[in-house]
């Protein structure tokens, strides 16, 4: 019986969690498609809600249009009906059209008012002006002056435009759906370790510090650290990395990833809105809401185009009226111009491909934080890599031990390791590991300890003064290194990092430390060269070491002996040469350099994406992702240019055709309904062209890549 009660409670909590998740999803994406169109009713918070409103407005307006068509005299005759209307025909049409125009046209009227308050104009301005002008004109011909009412024209134009906007909104909603999916990756329930057995609780109830049990096949509920056990973690849904990784005690795990094998207990570190999945969602929403310089330029063009169209419409009206074509003909021509020349296609020429690029990149583990970053990335001609972790694996080893002092080799290595024991730097760990292999685990703690940032460590142990660090540190401490200079230079020429060890102000020995290159680093640099991009490396290593590394990887330029605090100034100097510079680095070393670069690209293991100084975050530390970013950005900006050209060409051709330039030749008038259809078709063409970016993505070794033509023979790891 107790099990039934427990199951009932779990089901109730699960339903509560599902309801919460659905509510969160509705808040997830407020796309700038709404900003472009200014269609933002206060009660609507998601694109599906907007699509429903537009659909309902379209259906009502279409029904009104059909109602007017079938109740005209010609419509009744064609249907063979003899219907007695409750009102005179024009009055009945006025009632039906009023309902449609007020309901469906309110979207555009309020959007036009928003634009007017910002002292600008957009497509909604023209649509509202056209529909309500026709409507008011028809009211005049129905009740005040003799003439032909055009209620059918007002409702049909409105119906066609609403159909186009409805389709646009549905397409946009599907485009941005992957952003909302990050919220769905978090499991609804979690196993809280409380007492002897775990208790099932809603994942949203987890608090920082809670211990959670994760079994095989289950998802990690929140970001945290494994405290016992181990698991084979599939991180592909968050970082895009298809290769599962084994994680054990002390290693970080990301909420939303899946445990394939093994069982472990983890401590919750980042929960709720502080989790990686929540931050990714917020970051991408911010990118979609941001505006690019291209978008701002297009918006200015659209705002200038609207008054120009109004003037051209007025000229066409006067011209046709003077040429004795009649009031209705002149009025219809003017209205057709206003609709056909709507800047819808131009307005969407930038945000749709940008959004497509941002979302596509996110599915590949590339988080683009601002829309402007896409345009900047497309123009990069120089990429500067931080050596550590970006080009190397980040796990250095001592490869050479040169001992010249009075101590035994194990003795001097033991003293060097004691100073580095408390260091969190990779070089320090390498020295400690080498000493433990040689003399065992009993490495003592230093009695005094002072770390010189990026240079080394000075301390005391067993009454001895010990200095471990670079040649620069030895010179600063007046340590004579002449006895080991030649051998140290030989190590540097092999690409080793040279670390000197001095005891009681005398040089005791030299350590050669090597951090293995990433297996894909050289191929990635070659591909960047194929993209006409110059590749540079920045590091704190001595010049000889940096030159050796650059020669092995075919790097074009090196900036050696540049410690992190000086890197921003070096990047500023490089930019002063007229180059468009991207810096690829880590948060701990390269914050200032990332901020100074034209494009800051931060690498992370997926557990730390709070890098304010960067423009792009790579969730996988893989140099090929830099290639994907550059290539995808170039593809996006190519689509932007195509769309802008298409939008401008459309308007150049549509205006004279709508004005009636073909009427003397073919004898027919280009009606507003045709113009509305053409306007909607042109907008959908822009969206279709932008969405074709997604089709350019291919899968290499089961990993999605943005580059369909560059990586056919490259194996990524």
ABEGO torsion letter per residue (X at the ends): XAAAAAAAAAAAAAAAAAAAAAAAAAAABBBAAAAAAGBBBAABABAAAAAAAAAAAAAAAAAAAAAAAAABAAAAAAAGBBBBBABBAAAAAAAAAAAAAAAAAAAAAAAAAAAAAAGBBBAAAAAAAAAAAAAAAAAAAAAABBEBBAAAAAAAAAAAAAAAAAAAAAAAAAAAAAAAAAAAABBABBBBBBEABBBBBBAAABBBGBBBBBBBGBBBABBBBBABEBBBBBAAAAAGBABBBBBBBGBBBBBGBBBABEBBBBBBABBEAABAAAAAAAAAAAAAABBBAAAAAAAAAAAAAAAAAAAAAAAAAAAAAAAGAEAAAAAAAAAAAAAAABAAAAAAAAAAAAAAAAAAAAAAGBBBABAAAAAAAAABABBBBBABGAABAGBBBBABBBBABABBAAAAAAAAAAAAAABABAAAAAAAAAAAAAAEABBBBBABBBBBBGAEBBBBBGGBBBBBEBAAAAAAAGBBAAAAAAAAAAAAAAGBBBBBBBBGGBBAEBBBBBBBBBAAAAAAAAAAAAAGBBBBBBBABBAAAAAAAAAAAGBABBBBGBBAAAAAAAAAAAAAAGBBBBBBBBAAAAAAAAAABABBBBBBAGABABBAABABBBABBBAAAAAAAAAAAAAAAAAAAAAAAAAAAAAAAAAAAAAGAAAAAAGBBBBAAAAAAAAAAAAAAAAAAAAAAAAABBBBGGBBBABAAAAAABBBX
